[in-house]
Every structure is written in structure tokens, then in C-alpha cells.
């Protein structure tokens, strides 16, 4: 398995992984990545400056992904860890940590100073991973991602 930047051919696979993961966790479609316009055109979304999306691939099968981009509606050197989702078969095997490390290095290369994320309150395994790699809980959201259904916000220094 390997982590690599997203390609146009990955759009459908990563969209399906994101949307099925959200439904699996009982999260609402509105106010989450499920309904983001970017979810349908991930490759195109991450062609902006200071942004990148990586996929985890086994052979030619996309198993998950995560990205980094400037935090929307926030004037600072803060990026967001975005749309980190994996199929159930690869969760808990260390690939999430490797993906976050890859995203952190990209954020540092883009000269961001902090990394922000939002998640669901029932995604306990993901929250444990985020805490393990240095994210800390916040009391309120930063910026305006449009993910008003994600009640957990975290921040990490880079």
C-alpha cells in the first residue's frame, strides 16, 4: 500500500468512501463533508495553492484519503486537515497515523503554523488518533467550514 497525491480518476472512489463513512457513523448529510461540493470533485478542489489531497492506494484500489488546505474564512497561518476517511478494512492498522504525518509535512512545506480539524462526537477512534498525534480539543470552531454538524474541533501546532 502507498500514499500518493490524488488523481482525477480517484474522484468517484474517494467520494464514495467519504459518503459511506459518514452514513456508517450516523452523521447527517447536511453540515458535513457528505454534502460538500468539493466531495464530488476532489481532484479539482485540491489544485489550489497551498492545498493537497492524498489517497491511500493498494494496487489500483483507493482505500481512503485526507487533505490539507487553508482554513476557510480564517485569516491566519492555519490549515485544515480535511476529509480524512478510510474504508473499514484499513482502519486501526496505522495508515491513519501515516496519512496525518504526510499531511503535517505538507502543511509545514506550505508554511502553515497550525492545523485544525472538525469531526463527529461519536468518531471515538478518530479522536483518539488525533489526540495521539498532538491535536487538542477546542471549545469553539475556527473559521467557517460549513460543517455545522461536526461538534468536535481540534487544533495542533506545527
N, C-alpha and C positions, 0 to 999 in steps of 0.2 A: 504494500500500500504506500501511497505517496501523497503529499500535499503539494498542490500546484495552483497557479492563478486560474481563475475561471475563464472558460472559452465560450463563444456563442452557442455551441452545441449543448452546453450544460444547462441552459435556461430552464427547459422543461423539467429535467431531473431535480434540480435544486428547488424549484417552485413546489414540486410535489412533496419533497422531503419537508420543507418548511410548513406547508399547509397540513400535511398529515400529522406532523409532530404537534402542532398547535391543537388540532382536534383531539389527538390522543390524550393530551393533558387537560382537556375540557375547557380550554381557553376560548373566549369569544372570538368570532371572526372580525368584528369591528373593534378598532382600537388596538390591534396587534399587527404583527407583520403579515398575517393572513391576507389582509385587505390592502396592503401597500401596493401602489402601482409598480414600485421597484421590484416586487416579488415576481412579477411576470416577465421582467426584462432585466435580470440580474447582471448579465454581462455589460449591457449598455449603461446601467446605473453606476457601475464601478469604473468607468472610463474617465471620470472627472479627476482633476488634480488632487493629490493627497488622499487618494482612496484606492482600495484594492479589495478584492474578494477572492478567497482561496477555497478550493474544494479538496475533499479527501476522496481519493480515487483508488479502486482496486481493479487493475486491468483497465477496462473501459467503463466500469460502473462507478457512478458518483454515489458516495455513501454519506455525504454531509458537507458542511461548509461553514465559513464565518468570514466577516469582512471588517474593514476599518474605513471610517470616513469622518470628516469634520462633523461635530455635533451640530445638528440643525438648530437654527435660531439661538446661537450662543456665541458671543464674541470673546473668544479666548483660544488658547492653545490646547483645547480639549477635543479629543476624538471620541468616537463611539465604537464599541465592539458591537457589530451588527449581525443580526440574522445567523446566529450560531445554532445550528440544528444538525442532528445526525439520525440515521436510521437506528432502530433499537438494537440491532445486532452488533454495532460497534461501540455502543455506549459503555462506559466503565472499563475500558481497555487502554486508557492512556492517550487516546487520539484527541480528546478534547483539550487536554493539557498541552499537547504538542501544537494544536491549532491555535490556542491562545498565545503560546510562546511565539509562534510565527507571526501572529497579528501584532503582538507587542513589539517585535523587532521592526515590522513595517511602520508602526506608529512612531517609533524612535527615529527611523530613517526619514519620516515625513516631518520630524522635529516637533511632534506634539509633546506636551508635558504631562498630561493626564489622560486616562482612558475611562470612559463612562459606559455603563450598560443599564439596561432595563430588562426585567424578567417577571415571570409569574410567581406568585407566592407559593404555589404548590409544586414548583420545579425544584425540589429539595436537593436532588443530586447535582444539578447545575449550580445552585447556590453554594453548595459545599465546595465544588471545584473552584468557583470564583473566589471564595474566601481563601482557599488553599494557595492560590497564586497571587494573593495580595490585595484583592478588592475588599473595600469596606462599605458597609451599609450607609446610605444617606437617609435623611429624614424627609426629603422632598426632591422632586425631579429637577434636572437641569435642562435648559433649552426647551424645545418643543418638537418632539419626535412624532407626535400624533398618536403615540401608543398609550392612550389614557387608560387602557385596560390592564396595563402592566404596573402593578402596585409596588414592586421592589426596584429600587435604584441603588447602584453601587458605583464606587469610584476607586481608581488605582493610580498611584503616582508612577510615572515612567522614569 
